[in-house]
Amino acid sequence: MRPFRSSAAILMCFFTAVFPRSTPATPELAMNATVSAVQLVTNSYNLTSPPLIPSFETRLTFDRTPSLILYEVFSNAVEGTAHFAFLPWDSPAQIHTTITGVGYTERIDIRPWPQGATGLQVKHCVQALHDTGFALARKPITRPGYVPKVYAGLFLHNRQIGNMKWLSGPPRKVSDGGGSRSNSNLIHNSTVALLRSDAGNQTGLQVAGETTGTLQDPTDPRLAIKYTVFNQPIPLPDTWTAILNALATAAPHDVYETGAAVDAAGFSGETILHVHETGTPPLLNWGTLINAMRLIWKTIANNHWHKAWDFDLLYDGATVGEGYIWNPRTTRASRKSLQ
């Protein structure tokens, strides 16, 4: 079984952008933070997490005023992490990458520093997205539906190797004066279209406080997810960071490698996203797990279903994996979490 490369279109364009040497703190920016590792409450779970990169730091500055649309920011972070998770872990990230959605106001920009340098790698981008998401989730939401802009310096051995910005506005297209353009990635995630219609082909039935149904990957009918969503809420930032954690955990693995499994916690250490493979021989590979997480997130964003989940992952009609999203503090145990 080959993993699905993406359930969102990856569009390539070429443009040159002018960026400052660094992102200085200004009077309207506040709440600087350095993230080198995320400590999680393990409780009784053997939690999985992305490997720590020695001497790597994400140095963060948050705007004082929440001005970014929350669901766009969260969706961009999921899409960006999934995009990098499909690339070789130790490969260089030498080109400017912008992650946004068609029709989105918000975007994420990641670039090496200095421009064209080879120090920034895929693993640093994954770690930076993961750590920034966890740091943002820890901040209280003071304006419902919005989060602050984020500026990040990416440092290895105390030397800056890249910049990352979570901000508003379309990608800039600036000529270098000679008519040429430098290579850049524009990752158009499909979350907007899915939010305004369906996360793939979705069917469902609501009964007795539960919603059951099936999700179909919009790019390949061979991947399907049968789900039960319970009417038991889980805080949205906790659900979001559990999915980010699962994607970052998958990223170091070859996408064709089977044996995919995660026990990923959200930022509070309470919400658990569990996935394991089923069947003999094992058929659940890491690429399929990545795409399943993206599809589940889009369904959560589409329906505001940050609740307890049970799900089965099907490939060609056969169950290759199963899992759940569960928070023991706010939800009763799901059926699969009791197995």
C-alpha positions in Angstrom: 0.0 0.0 0.0 1.4 3.4 -0.9 0.5 6.4 1.2 -1.5 9.2 -0.3 0.9 12.0 -1.0 -1.5 14.7 0.0 -5.2 15.3 0.4 -4.6 18.9 -0.4 -3.2 20.4 -3.6 0.4 21.5 -3.3 0.8 24.4 -5.7 4.3 25.6 -6.7 5.1 29.2 -7.6 8.3 31.2 -7.9 8.8 34.7 -6.4 11.4 36.8 -4.6 10.6 38.4 -1.3 12.5 41.0 0.6 12.9 40.2 4.3 14.8 41.9 7.0 18.0 40.4 8.4 16.1 39.4 11.5 12.8 40.1 13.2 13.4 42.7 15.8 11.1 43.2 18.8 9.1 46.4 18.5 7.3 48.3 21.2 3.9 46.7 20.2 5.4 43.2 20.5 5.6 41.4 23.8 5.7 38.1 25.6 9.0 36.7 24.3 9.6 33.0 24.8 12.2 30.4 24.0 11.0 26.8 23.3 13.5 24.1 23.3 11.3 21.2 24.4 7.7 20.5 25.3 7.1 18.7 28.6 4.0 16.7 28.8 2.1 15.1 31.6 2.5 11.4 30.9 0.0 10.0 33.5 -0.4 6.3 32.7 0.3 6.6 29.0 3.5 5.8 27.2 3.4 9.0 25.2 5.1 9.4 21.8 6.6 12.7 20.8 9.0 14.1 18.1 12.7 13.6 18.8 14.4 16.5 20.4 16.9 18.2 18.2 20.0 19.0 20.3 20.9 22.7 20.6 17.9 23.8 18.5 15.7 26.6 19.8 12.6 28.4 18.6 12.7 32.0 20.0 9.2 33.5 20.0 7.7 36.9 20.1 4.0 37.3 20.3 2.0 40.4 19.3 0.1 42.0 22.1 -3.2 42.1 20.2 -5.0 39.0 18.9 -5.6 39.7 15.2 -5.3 36.4 13.3 -8.3 34.2 12.6 -7.9 31.2 14.9 -9.2 28.5 12.6 -7.1 29.7 9.7 -3.9 29.8 11.9 -4.6 26.3 13.3 -5.3 24.8 9.9 -2.2 26.4 8.4 -0.1 24.9 11.1 -1.6 21.4 10.6 -1.1 21.6 6.8 2.5 22.9 7.1 3.5 20.2 9.5 1.9 17.5 7.3 3.7 19.0 4.3 7.1 18.8 5.9 6.3 15.3 7.4 6.3 13.9 3.9 9.8 15.2 3.2 13.1 13.5 4.3 13.7 14.4 7.9 17.4 15.6 7.5 16.9 17.2 4.1 17.7 20.9 3.7 14.9 23.5 3.7 16.7 26.0 1.5 13.7 27.8 -0.1 11.1 30.2 1.3 7.9 28.3 2.1 4.5 30.0 2.6 1.6 28.0 3.9 -1.9 29.4 3.4 -5.4 28.4 2.2 -7.2 29.5 -1.0 -9.1 32.6 0.1 -7.3 32.7 3.5 -6.3 36.0 5.2 -3.6 34.3 7.3 -0.4 32.6 6.3 2.8 31.1 7.7 6.2 32.1 6.2 9.3 30.0 6.8 12.7 30.9 5.3 16.3 30.0 5.8 18.7 32.7 7.2 20.8 33.9 5.6 18.9 33.4 2.3 20.1 30.4 0.4 22.0 29.0 3.4 21.8 25.2 4.0 21.6 25.1 7.8 17.8 25.0 8.0 16.5 21.5 7.6 13.0 19.9 7.4 13.3 18.6 11.0 13.9 22.2 12.2 10.7 23.4 10.4 8.7 20.6 11.9 10.0 21.3 15.4 9.4 25.0 15.1 5.8 24.5 14.0 5.2 22.0 16.8 6.8 24.2 19.5 5.1 27.4 18.3 1.7 25.7 18.3 2.2 24.4 21.9 3.4 27.9 23.0 0.4 29.6 21.4 -2.1 27.0 22.8 -0.8 27.9 26.3 -1.8 31.5 25.9 -5.3 32.5 27.0 -7.8 33.4 24.3 -8.6 37.0 25.1 -10.5 37.7 21.9 -12.8 34.8 20.9 -11.9 33.4 17.5 -8.5 35.2 17.2 -4.9 34.6 18.2 -1.8 36.9 18.1 0.8 37.2 15.3 3.9 35.2 16.0 7.5 36.0 15.0 10.1 33.3 15.5 13.9 33.1 15.2 15.1 29.5 14.6 18.5 28.9 16.2 21.0 26.0 16.2 23.9 26.1 18.6 22.9 29.7 19.3 23.3 30.7 15.6 20.2 31.8 13.6 19.4 29.5 10.7 15.9 30.6 9.9 12.9 32.8 10.5 9.2 31.9 10.8 6.2 34.3 10.9 2.5 33.6 11.5 0.9 36.7 10.1 -1.8 38.2 7.7 -1.7 39.2 4.1 -1.1 37.5 0.7 2.4 36.3 -0.2 4.6 39.1 -1.6 5.9 38.9 -5.1 8.9 41.2 -5.6 11.2 41.1 -8.6 14.9 41.3 -7.9 15.3 44.0 -10.6 16.8 41.6 -13.1 13.7 39.8 -14.1 14.6 36.6 -12.4 12.8 35.0 -9.5 14.2 32.8 -6.6 12.7 29.4 -5.9 9.9 29.5 -3.3 7.2 27.1 -2.2 3.6 28.2 -1.9 1.6 25.5 -0.1 -2.1 26.1 -0.7 -3.9 23.9 1.8 -7.4 23.0 0.9 -9.0 23.6 4.3 -11.0 26.6 3.2 -12.8 24.7 0.5 -13.4 21.9 2.9 -14.6 24.2 5.6 -17.1 25.7 3.3 -18.4 22.3 2.0 -17.2 19.0 3.4 -13.9 17.4 4.6 -13.9 15.0 1.7 -17.1 13.0 1.0 -18.7 12.9 4.4 -21.8 11.0 5.5 -23.1 10.9 9.0 -25.9 10.0 11.4 -26.7 11.7 14.7 -28.3 9.5 17.4 -28.4 9.7 21.2 -25.6 12.2 21.6 -23.3 10.6 19.1 -22.5 11.3 15.4 -21.4 8.4 13.3 -20.3 8.4 9.7 -17.6 7.9 7.1 -15.0 10.3 5.7 -13.5 9.7 2.2 -10.2 11.1 1.2 -11.0 13.7 -1.5 -8.0 12.7 -3.6 -8.2 8.9 -3.4 -11.2 6.8 -2.6 -9.1 4.0 -1.2 -8.7 5.8 2.2 -11.7 6.1 4.4 -12.3 6.8 8.0 -15.3 5.5 9.9 -15.9 7.6 13.0 -18.0 8.2 16.0 -18.0 11.7 17.5 -19.3 11.8 21.1 -21.1 14.9 22.4 -18.3 15.4 25.0 -16.3 18.5 24.4 -12.5 18.8 24.5 -10.8 22.2 24.5 -10.0 23.1 20.9 -6.3 24.1 21.6 -5.8 20.7 23.2 -7.3 18.8 20.3 -5.3 20.9 17.8 -2.0 20.4 19.6 -2.6 16.6 20.0 -2.9 16.5 16.2 0.2 18.6 15.7 2.0 16.3 18.1 1.0 13.2 16.1 2.1 14.8 12.8 5.5 15.8 14.3 5.9 12.3 15.7 5.3 10.8 12.3 7.7 13.2 10.5 11.0 11.4 11.1 9.7 8.1 9.7 9.7 7.1 6.1 6.2 7.5 4.7 6.2 3.9 3.4 7.3 2.4 6.6 4.6 0.3 8.3 4.0 -0.1 12.0 2.7 3.5 12.4 1.4 4.2 15.9 1.1 7.3 18.2 0.0 8.2 21.7 0.2 12.0 21.2 -0.9 14.4 24.0 -2.2 17.9 23.6 -0.5 20.9 25.3 -2.2 20.3 28.7 -1.0 16.7 28.9 -4.6 15.5 29.3 -6.0 15.0 25.8 -4.7 11.8 24.1 -4.7 11.1 20.4 -4.1 7.4 20.0 -3.6 5.4 16.8 -2.4 1.9 16.3 -2.4 -0.5 13.3 -4.5 -3.6 13.0 -4.5 -6.6 10.8 -1.9 -9.1 9.6 0.3 -8.3 7.9 0.5 -4.8 9.2 -0.5 -2.3 6.5 -0.8 1.1 8.3 2.2 3.2 7.1 3.2 6.6 8.3 2.1 8.4 5.2 -1.4 7.1 5.6 -1.4 8.1 9.2 -0.3 11.7 8.3 -3.2 12.0 5.8 -5.7 10.6 8.2 -4.7 13.2 10.8 -5.1 16.0 8.2 -8.6 14.7 7.2 -9.7 14.4 10.8 -8.5 17.9 11.6 -10.4 19.3 8.6 -13.6 17.6 9.8 -13.1 19.0 13.3 -12.6 22.5 11.9 -15.6 22.1 9.5 -18.0 21.0 12.2 -16.4 22.5 15.3 -16.1 18.9 16.5 -13.4 19.3 19.2 -14.9 16.4 21.1 -14.2 12.8 21.9 -13.7 10.6 18.8 -13.5 6.9 18.0 -12.3 6.1 14.5 -11.2 3.2 12.2 -8.8 3.7 9.3 -9.8 1.7 6.2 -7.8 1.0 3.0 -9.5 -0.7 0.1 -12.3 -1.5 2.6 -10.0 -3.3 5.0 -9.4 -1.9 8.5 -5.7 -1.1 8.8 -5.8 1.0 11.9 -7.9 2.4 14.7 -7.8 5.1 17.3 -9.5 7.7 19.5 -9.2 11.2 20.8 -10.1 11.4 24.5 -9.7 13.7 27.5 -10.3 11.9 30.9 -11.0 15.2 32.6 -13.7 16.4 30.3 -15.0 13.3 28.6 -16.2 9.8 29.5 -14.1 7.0 28.1 -14.8 6.2 24.5 -15.4 2.6 23.5 -12.0 2.2 21.9 -10.1 3.9 24.9 -11.6 1.1 27.1 -10.3 -1.7 24.9 
